[in-house]
Amino acid sequence: MLRLAFSSNAYLDVPVEQAIARIAGFGYSGIELLADVPHAWPAGLLPVQKEVIRRSLVEHGLAISNINAFMMNAIADPRQPYWHPGWTDPDRHYRAIRREHTKRALRLAAELGATSISTEPGGEIAAGQTRQQATDIFYDEIMPVLDVAAECGVALLIEPEPGLLIEEFGQYLEFADRVKHPALGLNFDIGHAYCVGEDPAEWVPRMKTHTRHYHFEDIAATRVHHHLVPGEGAIDFDGVFKAIAAHTPDMWITVELYPYRDRPDVAAQAAKAHLLGCAARAGVTIT
């Protein structure tokens, strides 16, 4: 059964318990919890705050689809608040912040009963840095974190992203083949695939042994990386639903619309209505 969730990263202006209540109120089955300010920054999350999250989830009947450990607004890097610190930053002390944050997010996931967290695909390739150098750094940094993931019983999902080290599925497969770790998985973002010219529906069966979670958003026909409410761009959601139902039928799909923090309720409701219609046309049941 496909299950539909909404990411709390569209609700950056409200406390996490409000985000949970509002997402549940629109009929979603799950929430992707942001491991960042103001919701669940692991380094500063007190036991009482974790208990608030647990109680809110139970009260509103929501499950955690995934924990988003990609965004790191808490660090407030002026270059780009989502991507930095990166796994591949030339400064080993700075990239260590990313590594240790990911470990904390894995432990938080285990405490809250989440089965996966997602992370960035290696970060930006820095000036003067070759792709091979960046890949080697990413490998060295993530391997001990994958051991923590295995200890926690939580999957660590790489999310290919336009403009970062791993953009395409082929690059992910090459890296995964090198890593060969059972705790590694893929967060399949259909919008990101579309941005780099890969048809999401065609890649669903090819990536099914790696995929543990989906991100949904729409993208304009220009393929510019800007998340849109499903139905406002060019992605064929009917076809994607058919492919997912055929190849990865027991999966969480999280709608990720962080650019809509000024109107998250409108975005959440419109996205759900459109996706339910697409699923119905595709003959797919989602809850």
GIGI-V668412 format. One record per helix or strand of 3 or more residues. SS is the DSSP state (2 for helix, 1 for strand). FROM is the first residue (numbers start at 1). TO is the last residue. If there is no record, write none. Layout:
<<SS	FROM	TO> <SS	FROM	TO>>
This chain:
<<1	2	7> <2	8	10> <2	16	25> <1	30	34> <2	42	44> <2	47	60> <1	63	68> <2	73	75> <2	92	112> <1	116	120> <2	131	152> <1	155	159> <2	169	179> <1	184	189> <2	190	195> <2	200	206> <1	211	216> <2	237	247> <1	252	255> <2	258	260> <2	264	281>>
